[in-house]
């Protein structure tokens, strides 16, 4: 039985920066659209470290996020 490992992005309908978030295990990934680019933020539950990446498109940000947890 194969398990779908694709991230499920949940978008906030009331966010002015088009906020969306996905979780996988202890990984919390969020994407915001600000100033014409997409910012991907990666946090691990229980850790104080945060990684941030910038992309030109939403799809690029989502694909990179997926590659981080595979």
N, C-alpha and C positions, 0 to 999 in steps of 0.2 A: 504494500500500500504506500503510494508516494504521497508526500505531504507538500502542499503548496508553500514555497518559501518566499513568494513575492510579498513585498511590503504592501500593506493596505493603508493608503493615505486618507486621512480624515481631514476635510477642509472646514475651516471655521467660516460660516456664512456672514458673520457680522464683523469680521476683521478688515480693517482698512488697508492692511498690508498683505492680504491674501495668504493668511497663515494656514499651514497644513502640517500635520504631524503623523508619524508612524512609529510603531514600537516593534521590536523583535528581541525577545529575551530581556536582557538588561540594557539594550541599546534604545535610546530615544532620539529620533531624528526629526527635525523640523525644517520647513522651508518657508521663507518669507520673500515676497516680491517688493523690493524697495529700490527707489531711484533707478529703475530700469534694469536691474539685475536681480538674480535669484540668489539668496544667501541660504546655504545649507548649514545647519548647526547639528553636531553630533555630541551627545552626552551619554555616559554610562551611569546607570543608577548606582549610587553608592560611591561614586568618584567625584572629585572636584574639578577634573579636567574637562575642558570643552574644546572641540575642534570646529573651525568655521571655514567654509569654502564658498567661493563666488562662481556663478555660472551665468551664461547668457540666456538660457532657456529653462523652463520648468522641467522639460523632459531630461535635459542633461543632468540637472540636480537630482532628479529621481533615480536615474540610471546609476549615477555615482554612488548614491546612498545605498542602492541595492547591492552594488559591487562590494561595499564596505562590510556587509554582513554575510556575504556568501563564503 
